[in-house]
Amino acid sequence: MTVKKEQQEKPAQDKQQSVVNSGNAKSQNQSDSKKPSYEELIKRVQELESKQNKPKSIDDVINFYEEKRKKITHLEQFKQHLSELKIAKDETSKDLDTTEFEESNFALTFGQQNYSSNNATFKISNKYIILEFCDFLIKKIESKIKLLQIEIQKDF
């Protein structure tokens, strides 16, 4: 009789163990499906931060959008200057095989801005130096454009 009793208890224990295991599996699956992804968490944090930074009064709202407008204006100016600089670089890079150290067709000029006269404080006419300077300026302007785009999109 003790053997039969143990055999009867053993299937009951196995049944309880399987119920516990399946319950754990269900709770693990449920907890996995309830966990938000990393991207969802980042979006949620950004939403909460932006809500905290929203202006409260009408003057704050006006100032907020005026600052955005100024940044957008600067962004457009940088894009225009970048376009012009790339065109100038392309023009300068033509005929690089000439052996002349300085050419009078192209020059990089520094001086006071005066539209009526050409008072250059400093002038460089070497194409290679001008091209290197253009590359440097292009990189700087592109990084400033990216920074402005991030600042403009912030809080929206």
VOVOGU-201232 format. One record per residue: residue in one letter; residue number from 0; x, y, z of N, C-alpha, C in turn. Coordinates in pm, 1 decimal, decimal comma, padded with zeros to 6 digits. Last residue first. Example, Ala and Ser with C-alpha at 12.3 -4.5 7.8 and 13.67 -1.06 7.14 Angstrom:
REM VOVOGU-201232
+---+-----+----------+----------+----------+----------+----------+----------+----------+----------+----------+
| r |   k |      nxx |      nyy |      nzz |     caxx |     cayy |     cazz |      cxx |      cyy |      czz |
+---+-----+----------+----------+----------+----------+----------+----------+----------+----------+----------+
| S |   1 |  01285,0 | -00225,0 |  00708,0 |  01367,0 | -00106,0 |  00714,0 |  01290,0 |  00003,0 |  00787,0 |
| A |   0 |  01319,0 | -00569,0 |  00780,0 |  01230,0 | -00450,0 |  00780,0 |  01320,0 | -00330,0 |  00780,0 |
+---+-----+----------+----------+----------+----------+----------+----------+----------+----------+----------+
//
This chain:
REM VOVOGU-201232
+---+-----+----------+----------+----------+----------+----------+----------+----------+----------+----------+
| r |   k |      nxx |      nyy |      nzz |     caxx |     cayy |     cazz |      cxx |      cyy |      czz |
+---+-----+----------+----------+----------+----------+----------+----------+----------+----------+----------+
| F | 155 |  01026,4 |  07009,7 | -02959,7 |  00909,7 |  06996,5 | -03046,8 |  00860,0 |  06855,5 | -03039,4 |
| D | 154 |  01261,7 |  07030,0 | -02816,4 |  01138,8 |  07085,4 | -02756,3 |  01019,7 |  07084,0 | -02851,0 |
| K | 153 |  01474,1 |  07037,8 | -03098,0 |  01459,7 |  07018,0 | -02954,4 |  01333,5 |  07089,1 | -02907,1 |
| Q | 152 |  01500,8 |  07128,3 | -03352,8 |  01408,4 |  07017,2 | -03328,6 |  01385,0 |  06989,2 | -03180,9 |
| I | 151 |  01696,7 |  07323,1 | -03314,6 |  01564,5 |  07361,6 | -03364,2 |  01462,0 |  07252,7 | -03333,9 |
| E | 150 |  01918,3 |  07174,3 | -03231,6 |  01861,2 |  07275,3 | -03143,0 |  01720,0 |  07315,8 | -03185,3 |
| I | 149 |  01962,3 |  07021,4 | -03463,4 |  01931,2 |  06954,4 | -03336,7 |  01864,1 |  07053,4 | -03241,1 |
| Q | 148 |  02024,1 |  07224,1 | -03644,5 |  01909,9 |  07136,8 | -03669,6 |  01866,9 |  07065,6 | -03542,6 |
| L | 147 |  02258,9 |  07326,0 | -03527,5 |  02138,1 |  07409,0 | -03534,3 |  02013,6 |  07323,8 | -03559,0 |
| L | 146 |  02431,0 |  07105,5 | -03570,0 |  02402,4 |  07152,9 | -03434,8 |  02275,1 |  07237,4 | -03431,3 |
| K | 145 |  02438,1 |  07096,7 | -03850,3 |  02386,3 |  06982,2 | -03773,4 |  02348,0 |  07024,7 | -03632,2 |
| I | 144 |  02558,4 |  07346,0 | -03898,7 |  02424,5 |  07316,5 | -03951,2 |  02362,1 |  07201,4 | -03873,2 |
| K | 143 |  02808,5 |  07307,1 | -03783,2 |  02719,0 |  07408,1 | -03725,9 |  02575,4 |  07386,2 | -03773,6 |
| S | 142 |  02910,9 |  07115,5 | -03957,8 |  02890,5 |  07079,2 | -03816,7 |  02798,0 |  07179,3 | -03747,7 |
| E | 141 |  02918,1 |  07267,1 | -04194,6 |  02833,2 |  07147,8 | -04186,6 |  02808,9 |  07106,0 | -04042,0 |
| I | 140 |  03108,7 |  07459,9 | -04121,7 |  02971,6 |  07501,9 | -04150,3 |  02876,6 |  07382,5 | -04141,5 |
| K | 139 |  03338,1 |  07297,8 | -04094,2 |  03287,2 |  07377,8 | -03981,8 |  03141,6 |  07417,8 | -04002,7 |
| K | 138 |  03365,3 |  07193,8 | -04354,1 |  03346,2 |  07103,9 | -04238,6 |  03287,7 |  07179,1 | -04119,0 |
| I | 137 |  03404,1 |  07431,9 | -04497,2 |  03290,3 |  07344,7 | -04528,4 |  03261,5 |  07252,1 | -04411,0 |
| L | 136 |  03646,4 |  07525,0 | -04390,0 |  03522,4 |  07600,8 | -04368,8 |  03398,8 |  07515,2 | -04395,1 |
| F | 135 |  03821,7 |  07324,1 | -04487,1 |  03808,4 |  07351,1 | -04343,0 |  03676,3 |  07422,4 | -04313,0 |
| D | 134 |  03791,7 |  07357,2 | -04762,6 |  03756,4 |  07229,3 | -04699,6 |  03734,3 |  07246,8 | -04549,8 |
| C | 133 |  03893,1 |  07620,1 | -04785,7 |  03752,7 |  07590,8 | -04821,8 |  03706,9 |  07460,8 | -04756,9 |
| F | 132 |  04159,6 |  07574,4 | -04715,0 |  04077,5 |  07661,7 | -04632,3 |  03929,2 |  07638,7 | -04659,5 |
| E | 131 |  04234,4 |  07415,0 | -04930,2 |  04240,4 |  07361,1 | -04793,5 |  04153,7 |  07443,8 | -04698,4 |
| L | 130 |  04198,9 |  07601,9 | -05137,2 |  04118,9 |  07479,3 | -05134,0 |  04118,8 |  07415,1 | -04995,4 |
| I | 129 |  04394,9 |  07793,3 | -05070,0 |  04254,2 |  07832,8 | -05075,0 |  04164,6 |  07709,2 | -05066,0 |
| I | 128 |  04622,8 |  07640,3 | -05101,3 |  04590,3 |  07692,8 | -04968,2 |  04443,3 |  07733,0 | -04962,7 |
| Y | 127 |  04603,8 |  07596,2 | -05376,2 |  04607,1 |  07483,7 | -05283,0 |  04572,7 |  07526,3 | -05140,4 |
| K | 126 |  04613,4 |  07851,4 | -05497,7 |  04494,1 |  07767,6 | -05507,9 |  04491,2 |  07656,6 | -05404,1 |
| N | 125 |  04718,5 |  08149,0 | -05358,3 |  04760,1 |  08012,5 | -05388,5 |  04638,2 |  07921,3 | -05385,2 |
| S | 124 |  04659,3 |  08401,3 | -05272,7 |  04611,1 |  08364,0 | -05404,4 |  04659,0 |  08225,6 | -05447,9 |
| I | 123 |  04560,3 |  08593,1 | -04999,6 |  04626,0 |  08469,6 | -05041,6 |  04569,9 |  08433,3 | -05178,2 |
| K | 122 |  04597,2 |  08891,0 | -04814,6 |  04545,8 |  08828,6 | -04935,9 |  04630,4 |  08706,4 | -04970,6 |
| F | 121 |  04496,5 |  09131,7 | -04577,3 |  04573,4 |  09009,6 | -04602,4 |  04511,7 |  08939,2 | -04721,9 |
| T | 120 |  04355,1 |  09362,3 | -04603,7 |  04459,7 |  09358,7 | -04503,8 |  04554,5 |  09242,5 | -04531,4 |
| A | 119 |  04234,8 |  09532,5 | -04877,0 |  04264,7 |  09400,7 | -04822,3 |  04379,4 |  09412,2 | -04722,9 |
| N | 118 |  04011,1 |  09733,7 | -04983,0 |  04121,0 |  09745,4 | -04887,8 |  04144,8 |  09610,8 | -04821,8 |
| N | 117 |  03854,2 |  09834,2 | -05216,4 |  03910,2 |  09700,7 | -05200,4 |  04034,1 |  09710,1 | -05111,0 |
| S | 116 |  03548,8 |  10021,1 | -05165,7 |  03690,9 |  10007,7 | -05196,7 |  03737,1 |  09865,4 | -05167,8 |
| S | 115 |  03277,6 |  09999,3 | -05115,2 |  03321,8 |  10096,9 | -05215,3 |  03469,2 |  10082,9 | -05251,5 |
| Y | 114 |  03229,1 |  09817,5 | -04913,3 |  03183,2 |  09786,7 | -05047,2 |  03238,5 |  09881,7 | -05153,6 |
| N | 113 |  03413,0 |  09677,4 | -04672,0 |  03385,1 |  09807,4 | -04728,8 |  03350,4 |  09784,6 | -04875,4 |
| Q | 112 |  03521,1 |  09513,8 | -04404,8 |  03416,5 |  09507,9 | -04505,6 |  03381,0 |  09648,8 | -04549,1 |
| Q | 111 |  03871,2 |  09476,1 | -04372,8 |  03747,3 |  09536,4 | -04326,8 |  03646,4 |  09535,9 | -04440,6 |
| G | 110 |  04002,2 |  09152,1 | -04461,8 |  04009,7 |  09295,2 | -04441,8 |  03877,6 |  09346,6 | -04388,2 |
| F | 109 |  04129,4 |  08899,5 | -04666,0 |  04084,7 |  08937,4 | -04532,1 |  04102,4 |  09087,9 | -04518,3 |
| T | 108 |  04074,3 |  08687,2 | -04940,7 |  04107,4 |  08820,5 | -04891,7 |  04048,4 |  08842,6 | -04753,6 |
| L | 107 |  04194,4 |  08472,9 | -05166,3 |  04125,4 |  08472,3 | -05037,7 |  04170,0 |  08599,8 | -04968,0 |
| A | 106 |  04153,5 |  08453,8 | -05515,0 |  04221,7 |  08507,5 | -05398,2 |  04130,9 |  08494,4 | -05276,1 |
| F | 105 |  04208,3 |  08384,4 | -05857,7 |  04143,7 |  08349,8 | -05732,1 |  04225,5 |  08404,3 | -05616,2 |
| N | 104 |  04359,1 |  08496,1 | -06065,1 |  04216,0 |  08471,1 | -06085,1 |  04142,0 |  08446,5 | -05953,7 |
| S | 103 |  04629,6 |  08514,3 | -06021,3 |  04551,4 |  08634,1 | -05994,0 |  04401,1 |  08611,1 | -06008,1 |
| E | 102 |  04808,5 |  08267,3 | -05844,5 |  04734,1 |  08307,7 | -05962,9 |  04646,3 |  08426,9 | -05927,0 |
| E | 101 |  05113,1 |  08131,7 | -05740,3 |  05002,9 |  08224,5 | -05713,8 |  04937,3 |  08261,5 | -05845,4 |
| F | 100 |  05261,7 |  07932,3 | -05861,6 |  05237,6 |  07928,6 | -05717,5 |  05120,9 |  08018,2 | -05680,3 |
| E |  99 |  05195,2 |  07755,5 | -06156,4 |  05210,9 |  07885,1 | -06091,9 |  05176,1 |  07875,5 | -05944,2 |
| T |  98 |  05140,3 |  07524,6 | -06285,1 |  05256,2 |  07525,2 | -06197,0 |  05276,6 |  07658,0 | -06125,8 |
| T |  97 |  04823,6 |  07364,7 | -06313,2 |  04914,5 |  07475,0 | -06346,5 |  05023,9 |  07483,0 | -06242,5 |
| D |  96 |  04646,0 |  07177,1 | -06228,5 |  04773,5 |  07129,3 | -06280,6 |  04867,6 |  07242,0 | -06322,4 |
| L |  95 |  04400,5 |  07274,6 | -06165,0 |  04499,0 |  07265,0 | -06056,6 |  04636,7 |  07223,5 | -06107,1 |
| D |  94 |  04167,6 |  07345,5 | -06315,2 |  04303,8 |  07377,1 | -06361,6 |  04405,7 |  07376,8 | -06248,5 |
| K |  93 |  03938,8 |  07389,9 | -06049,8 |  03963,7 |  07371,1 | -06192,9 |  04106,7 |  07413,1 | -06225,0 |
| S |  92 |  03911,9 |  07472,3 | -05791,1 |  03981,0 |  07345,2 | -05814,2 |  04001,7 |  07314,0 | -05962,3 |
| T |  91 |  03760,4 |  07702,1 | -05804,9 |  03901,6 |  07713,6 | -05770,9 |  03977,3 |  07586,1 | -05805,4 |
| E |  90 |  03507,8 |  07598,1 | -05857,5 |  03570,6 |  07689,7 | -05953,8 |  03721,6 |  07698,7 | -05929,8 |
| D |  89 |  03467,6 |  07450,6 | -05622,6 |  03469,0 |  07382,6 | -05752,3 |  03537,3 |  07468,8 | -05858,4 |
| K |  88 |  03468,1 |  07661,0 | -05439,0 |  03571,3 |  07557,3 | -05430,6 |  03583,1 |  07483,5 | -05563,7 |
| A |  87 |  03237,3 |  07797,2 | -05514,4 |  03367,0 |  07864,7 | -05524,0 |  03481,3 |  07763,7 | -05520,3 |
| I |  86 |  03049,1 |  07598,4 | -05449,5 |  03061,9 |  07644,9 | -05588,0 |  03198,1 |  07711,7 | -05608,7 |
| K |  85 |  03087,8 |  07586,5 | -05173,3 |  03113,2 |  07467,0 | -05255,5 |  03128,3 |  07504,1 | -05402,9 |
| L |  84 |  03007,1 |  07843,6 | -05101,5 |  03145,4 |  07802,3 | -05078,0 |  03181,0 |  07679,0 | -05161,6 |
| E |  83 |  02735,1 |  07837,5 | -05162,4 |  02823,3 |  07931,5 | -05231,3 |  02969,4 |  07890,5 | -05218,2 |
| S |  82 |  02651,8 |  07642,3 | -04976,6 |  02631,2 |  07623,2 | -05119,9 |  02725,8 |  07712,6 | -05200,8 |
| L |  81 |  02716,5 |  07770,5 | -04738,2 |  02778,1 |  07641,4 | -04771,0 |  02766,6 |  07614,7 | -04920,6 |
| H |  80 |  02548,6 |  07991,4 | -04745,9 |  02693,8 |  08011,1 | -04749,1 |  02766,0 |  07882,1 | -04786,9 |
| Q |  79 |  02301,7 |  07855,5 | -04725,5 |  02331,8 |  07937,2 | -04842,1 |  02483,0 |  07958,9 | -04855,9 |
| K |  78 |  02327,2 |  07737,0 | -04472,5 |  02307,8 |  07652,7 | -04590,5 |  02341,0 |  07728,5 | -04717,9 |
| F |  77 |  02346,9 |  07966,6 | -04313,5 |  02459,1 |  07872,9 | -04320,2 |  02448,1 |  07782,2 | -04443,0 |
| Q |  76 |  02090,0 |  08071,3 | -04355,3 |  02208,0 |  08147,7 | -04397,0 |  02330,0 |  08057,0 | -04410,1 |
| E |  75 |  01934,1 |  07870,9 | -04237,6 |  01919,3 |  07898,9 | -04380,9 |  02039,0 |  07977,7 | -04434,0 |
| L |  74 |  02022,4 |  07896,8 | -03970,6 |  02038,9 |  07771,2 | -04043,0 |  02031,9 |  07794,1 | -04193,8 |
| H |  73 |  01935,9 |  08154,6 | -03908,1 |  02080,0 |  08124,4 | -03910,3 |  02107,1 |  07997,5 | -03989,8 |
| T |  72 |  01659,6 |  08102,6 | -03920,2 |  01720,3 |  08202,5 | -04009,1 |  01870,6 |  08178,3 | -04020,8 |
| I |  71 |  01636,9 |  07920,8 | -03711,1 |  01602,0 |  07877,8 | -03846,5 |  01662,4 |  07973,4 | -03949,3 |
| K |  70 |  01705,6 |  08084,7 | -03496,9 |  01789,6 |  07968,5 | -03528,6 |  01762,3 |  07917,6 | -03669,6 |
| K |  69 |  01493,9 |  08266,4 | -03506,5 |  01631,9 |  08313,3 | -03524,2 |  01723,4 |  08197,5 | -03563,2 |
| R |  68 |  01279,9 |  08092,8 | -03449,1 |  01284,5 |  08162,9 | -03576,8 |  01425,6 |  08212,4 | -03607,6 |
| K |  67 |  01343,4 |  08017,7 | -03186,6 |  01338,4 |  07915,8 | -03292,4 |  01350,1 |  07980,7 | -03429,3 |
| E |  66 |  01313,0 |  08266,9 | -03064,2 |  01444,3 |  08200,6 | -03063,0 |  01451,1 |  08093,3 | -03171,4 |
| E |  65 |  01039,4 |  08299,4 | -03106,1 |  01133,4 |  08395,9 | -03164,1 |  01274,1 |  08335,8 | -03170,4 |
| Y |  64 |  00935,4 |  08093,3 | -02952,7 |  00924,8 |  08084,5 | -03098,2 |  01013,0 |  08187,0 | -03169,3 |
| F |  63 |  01006,9 |  08189,0 | -02694,0 |  01043,7 |  08054,5 | -02737,5 |  01042,8 |  08046,1 | -02890,3 |
| N |  62 |  00879,0 |  08437,2 | -02682,1 |  01024,8 |  08429,9 | -02679,7 |  01075,5 |  08295,8 | -02732,1 |
| I |  61 |  00611,8 |  08344,0 | -02682,3 |  00660,5 |  08433,4 | -02787,7 |  00812,5 |  08427,8 | -02795,9 |
| V |  60 |  00611,8 |  08196,6 | -02445,5 |  00581,2 |  08130,9 | -02572,3 |  00634,3 |  08214,3 | -02688,9 |
| D |  59 |  00661,5 |  08395,4 | -02259,1 |  00757,0 |  08284,9 | -02273,0 |  00736,4 |  08212,5 | -02406,1 |
| D |  58 |  00430,2 |  08546,0 | -02290,6 |  00560,2 |  08606,4 | -02320,5 |  00667,0 |  08499,5 | -02340,5 |
| I |  57 |  00241,1 |  08364,3 | -02199,6 |  00236,9 |  08404,6 | -02340,3 |  00368,7 |  08469,6 | -02381,8 |
| S |  56 |  00392,8 |  08112,9 | -01981,9 |  00316,6 |  08235,3 | -02009,1 |  00323,1 |  08269,6 | -02157,8 |
| K |  55 |  00542,7 |  07866,3 | -02011,4 |  00413,1 |  07872,1 | -01944,2 |  00331,7 |  07996,5 | -01981,6 |
| P |  54 |  00732,1 |  07654,4 | -02233,6 |  00704,9 |  07782,2 | -02167,4 |  00562,1 |  07788,3 | -02114,6 |
| K |  53 |  00858,3 |  07331,0 | -02167,7 |  00760,6 |  07413,2 | -02238,4 |  00735,5 |  07542,5 | -02162,0 |
| N |  52 |  01019,1 |  07158,1 | -02028,7 |  01080,9 |  07279,0 | -02082,1 |  00982,8 |  07369,9 | -02154,8 |
| Q |  51 |  00860,5 |  06941,4 | -01969,1 |  00910,2 |  07023,5 | -01858,2 |  00964,5 |  07156,0 | -01907,8 |
| K |  50 |  00822,3 |  06831,4 | -02217,1 |  00706,3 |  06886,5 | -02146,8 |  00749,5 |  06976,5 | -02031,6 |
| S |  49 |  01075,7 |  06736,5 | -02273,0 |  01023,4 |  06848,4 | -02351,3 |  00902,1 |  06911,9 | -02284,8 |
| E |  48 |  01095,2 |  06527,5 | -02091,0 |  01185,6 |  06642,0 | -02080,0 |  01130,2 |  06761,8 | -02156,0 |
| L |  47 |  00897,6 |  06355,6 | -02190,0 |  00885,2 |  06410,7 | -02055,0 |  00974,1 |  06533,4 | -02037,6 |
| E |  46 |  01001,4 |  06296,4 | -02444,5 |  00870,0 |  06359,8 | -02430,8 |  00855,4 |  06425,6 | -02295,1 |
| Q |  45 |  01241,4 |  06171,2 | -02373,8 |  01244,5 |  06296,6 | -02448,7 |  01111,6 |  06370,0 | -02439,2 |
| V |  44 |  01138,4 |  05942,1 | -02248,2 |  01220,3 |  06036,4 | -02171,0 |  01224,4 |  06171,5 | -02241,2 |
| R |  43 |  01012,0 |  05823,1 | -02468,6 |  00932,6 |  05863,2 | -02351,6 |  01008,3 |  05965,3 | -02267,5 |
| K |  42 |  01228,4 |  05766,4 | -02633,9 |  01122,8 |  05857,2 | -02679,4 |  01042,3 |  05910,4 | -02562,0 |
| I |  41 |  01362,6 |  05582,1 | -02468,7 |  01428,3 |  05707,8 | -02507,5 |  01324,7 |  05809,6 | -02552,4 |
| L |  40 |  01173,0 |  05375,6 | -02462,6 |  01211,7 |  05444,2 | -02339,1 |  01276,5 |  05579,0 | -02369,0 |
| E |  39 |  01170,6 |  05299,3 | -02728,7 |  01048,3 |  05351,5 | -02669,2 |  01078,8 |  05427,6 | -02540,6 |
| E |  38 |  01430,9 |  05203,3 | -02753,6 |  01389,1 |  05319,9 | -02831,7 |  01262,7 |  05382,8 | -02773,5 |
| Y |  37 |  01419,3 |  04979,2 | -02584,0 |  01510,7 |  05088,4 | -02553,3 |  01468,0 |  05216,3 | -02626,2 |
| S |  36 |  01078,6 |  04870,8 | -02531,5 |  01210,2 |  04863,6 | -02593,6 |  01292,5 |  04986,8 | -02555,4 |
| P |  35 |  00907,0 |  04776,2 | -02229,7 |  00922,4 |  04860,7 | -02348,2 |  01064,5 |  04847,8 | -02403,8 |
| K |  34 |  00766,5 |  04476,0 | -02125,8 |  00886,0 |  04559,7 | -02118,8 |  00896,0 |  04644,0 | -02245,3 |
| K |  33 |  00556,4 |  04307,6 | -02180,1 |  00524,8 |  04436,0 | -02117,3 |  00644,6 |  04528,9 | -02112,0 |
| S |  32 |  00669,7 |  04079,0 | -02278,3 |  00586,9 |  04157,2 | -02368,9 |  00552,8 |  04294,3 | -02310,6 |
| D |  31 |  00802,6 |  03988,6 | -02050,5 |  00879,0 |  04024,5 | -02169,0 |  00797,2 |  04111,8 | -02263,2 |
| S |  30 |  00589,4 |  03935,6 | -01882,5 |  00680,4 |  04043,0 | -01844,0 |  00767,0 |  04084,4 | -01962,3 |
| Q |  29 |  00473,0 |  03724,6 | -02023,9 |  00396,2 |  03846,2 | -02000,7 |  00488,4 |  03961,7 | -01965,8 |
| N |  28 |  00677,7 |  03537,3 | -02014,0 |  00630,5 |  03586,7 | -02143,4 |  00553,5 |  03716,1 | -02127,5 |
| Q |  27 |  00690,5 |  03500,5 | -01737,3 |  00806,9 |  03550,9 | -01809,0 |  00765,9 |  03607,2 | -01943,8 |
| S |  26 |  00436,5 |  03400,4 | -01686,2 |  00472,6 |  03528,9 | -01626,5 |  00595,9 |  03586,9 | -01693,8 |
| K |  25 |  00452,0 |  03160,3 | -01831,3 |  00353,0 |  03262,4 | -01866,3 |  00391,9 |  03397,0 | -01810,1 |
| A |  24 |  00657,2 |  03033,4 | -01694,0 |  00674,5 |  03063,5 | -01835,8 |  00575,7 |  03170,8 | -01879,0 |
| N |  23 |  00536,9 |  03005,4 | -01446,4 |  00657,4 |  03086,8 | -01458,9 |  00679,7 |  03126,9 | -01604,1 |
| G |  22 |  00330,8 |  02832,1 | -01521,2 |  00298,4 |  02963,3 | -01464,8 |  00416,1 |  03056,7 | -01473,6 |
| S |  21 |  00475,1 |  02609,5 | -01593,0 |  00399,4 |  02678,4 | -01696,7 |  00357,3 |  02817,4 | -01649,2 |
| N |  20 |  00583,8 |  02547,7 | -01338,6 |  00671,4 |  02581,1 | -01451,4 |  00596,3 |  02655,6 | -01559,8 |
| V |  19 |  00347,3 |  02492,9 | -01196,2 |  00436,2 |  02600,0 | -01151,9 |  00525,7 |  02642,9 | -01266,3 |
| V |  18 |  00252,4 |  02275,7 | -01343,8 |  00169,8 |  02395,6 | -01332,6 |  00255,7 |  02514,2 | -01292,0 |
| S |  17 |  00459,0 |  02095,8 | -01300,5 |  00434,6 |  02142,8 | -01436,3 |  00347,5 |  02267,9 | -01436,4 |
| Q |  16 |  00430,7 |  02058,9 | -01025,2 |  00555,8 |  02115,5 | -01077,6 |  00533,5 |  02169,8 | -01218,3 |
| Q |  15 |  00181,4 |  01936,6 | -01012,5 |  00200,1 |  02066,9 | -00949,0 |  00324,3 |  02135,9 | -01004,3 |
| K |  14 |  00243,3 |  01698,5 | -01148,6 |  00140,2 |  01787,0 | -01202,5 |  00154,0 |  01927,7 | -01144,4 |
| D |  13 |  00429,9 |  01589,5 | -00976,4 |  00470,5 |  01623,2 | -01112,6 |  00372,9 |  01722,4 | -01175,3 |
| Q |  12 |  00263,0 |  01548,1 | -00756,2 |  00374,5 |  01641,5 | -00744,2 |  00421,8 |  01685,5 | -00882,0 |
| A |  11 |  00091,3 |  01357,3 | -00865,6 |  00035,4 |  01483,2 | -00816,9 |  00144,6 |  01588,4 | -00804,4 |
| P |  10 |  00264,9 |  01145,8 | -00918,6 |  00201,1 |  01216,7 | -01029,7 |  00140,1 |  01349,5 | -00986,8 |
| K |   9 |  00336,4 |  01097,2 | -00636,2 |  00434,8 |  01140,5 | -00733,9 |  00369,0 |  01206,5 | -00855,9 |
| E |   8 |  00110,3 |  00999,0 | -00510,0 |  00160,7 |  01131,0 | -00471,5 |  00256,7 |  01186,6 | -00577,0 |
| Q |   7 |  00085,2 |  00747,5 | -00627,5 | -00023,6 |  00844,0 | -00644,1 |  00023,6 |  00985,4 | -00610,3 |
| Q |   6 |  00319,9 |  00630,9 | -00546,8 |  00297,9 |  00648,1 | -00689,5 |  00186,3 |  00749,3 | -00715,1 |
| E |   5 |  00276,0 |  00627,2 | -00271,4 |  00387,0 |  00707,8 | -00323,8 |  00367,6 |  00733,8 | -00471,6 |
| K |   4 |  00059,0 |  00447,0 | -00264,1 |  00041,3 |  00582,4 | -00211,4 |  00149,7 |  00674,7 | -00265,4 |
| K |   3 |  00172,4 |  00214,5 | -00361,7 |  00064,8 |  00278,9 | -00436,5 |  00046,1 |  00423,1 | -00392,4 |
| V |   2 |  00351,9 |  00166,6 | -00156,6 |  00401,4 |  00188,6 | -00291,9 |  00294,8 |  00260,1 | -00374,2 |
| T |   1 |  00193,9 |  00121,7 |  00060,8 |  00279,4 |  00239,9 |  00062,4 |  00333,0 |  00271,7 | -00075,8 |
| M |   0 |  00079,7 | -00118,2 |  00000,0 |  00000,0 |  00000,0 |  00000,0 |  00085,0 |  00126,2 |  00000,0 |
+---+-----+----------+----------+----------+----------+----------+----------+----------+----------+----------+
//
